[in-house]
C-alpha cells in the first residue's frame, strides 16, 4: 500500500465537467496559486490511495479546479471518481500553505511581532469558519490575531516560535 504521510488533502471530486472525462475538484483550504506542480495525484478509492496522472488542470473558481486525468476520457469512467478524496505530495504545494492546514500543533509557541516584539504564548486557535483566530495570552489580557498568511510571517518548529506582523493597533486593544 502507498504511504500518504508525505501528502496533504488537496480536495474532493464533486462532479463531472463536460462529457470527455473532466471532473471538478473542490479544493480543501488550498489556493490555486499555491499548487506548484500537479503531474500526479492520489485518489482515495475504496479506502486505498490510487495514483492518477494529470493531463491538464485549470482554475474554475476560487476554490474549484477542472481536472483531466490520463486514461479517463468518458463520462462513465469519470463518474466513478465522484466523491473521491484527492491527495497531493506536500512538496508540490507552496510551503506556506502547509503551515495553515492545521495550526493546533503550534499551541504553546511564543508569538513575536515583527514590529513590537514578544506578544506572549499562543494559547488557542479559535476555529471560526473561513476566519480562524490566534488567541495569544499576554500578561493579564488576550490578543486575537487572524490566523492568516497576511499576518503570520514564519513558524519555527525548532525554536517553538511564531513571527507575526499584526495589524496596526490590534495588540494595543485590551
PyMOL commands that set and color helices and strands:
alter all, ss='L'
color gray80, all
select helices_A, chain A and resi 32-34+75-79+90-92+95-101+104-106+170-172
alter helices_A, ss='H'
color red, helices_A
select strands_A, chain A and resi 7-17+22-27+40-45+48-61+64-69+85-89+110-113+117-126+133-138+141-146+152-156+161-164
alter strands_A, ss='S'
color yellow, strands_A
deselect
rebuild
show_as cartoon
